[in-house]
Amino acid sequence: MGSTTVVIGPALGVAAVLAVVLAAAVAAGARLGVARSTVTAAVRATLQLGAVSLLIGAIVGSALASIGFVLVMVVVAAWTGGRRMTVDRSGWWALIPIAICPLPVVGALVAGGVVPASGIAVIPMAGILIGSAMSATALAGRRALDELHARRGEVEAALALGFLPRDAALEIARPSAAQALMPALDQTRTVGLVSLPGAFVGMLMGGATPIQAGAVQLLVLLMQVAGATVAVTLTLELVGRGMIRRPVPVG
């Protein structure tokens, strides 16, 4: 039986370059305004994944180094998620929804023996959950703040009716912020029918049986839904309380 792993060689590099060129060319032709960003993102991904691959290979044998790497991931995710919502320093509050679910969940999985207590298992699992929480936090916060800005008159009307500031903000922002859960829910609903997610494919290519790969992927998806739900709820609360905000325009 042949190898199930991707062959690293010139053909892989050519395929990657062609994918970037195609994406940039289509974006430029359609005037989407993201052609340059596409190339920049590809270059950054190449450099970052190269560096991270070497780093992970060096630290997976150390539990403390692996934990430190996960904490760095949380900080970078909070910085990125915060910038997606606001230029204000209040964006750092994104650290709470991004960290409060993934870290305890991964710890519980390790303690319960579901995930091996090794860096090669903990780092990918934590990365998946942190990335999902970051996306949910950034999307929920951005939509909530956009909605509050666009419907400021309705917020003021609710305040005039006696609503507390938090309650008035949540009443307006909640439906829009809840849409941030749709990507995780849609992926869970359609798994196996529309797409085969990365964890499933990666385990199959690594030699796991389809049953093992399916079990791990199911766990990942359900953990992502739980983490995204907690992240969206906490983000909405932080926005409602004015802890995550946008600077008020002058003039």
Secondary structure, DSSP 8 states (H G I E B T S, - for coil): ----S---SHHHHHHHHHHHHHHHHHHHHTT-S-HHHHHHHHHHHHHHHHHHHHHHHHHTT-HHHHHHHHHHHHHHHHHHHHHHH-SSGGGGGGHHHHHTTHHHHHHHHHHTTSS-SSHHHHHHHHHHHHHHHHHHHHHHHHHHHHHHHHTHHHHHHHHHTT--HHHHHHHHHHHHHHGGGHHHHHHHHHBTTTB--HHHHHHHHTT--HHHHHHHHHHHHHHHHHHHHHHHHHHHHHHHTTSS-------
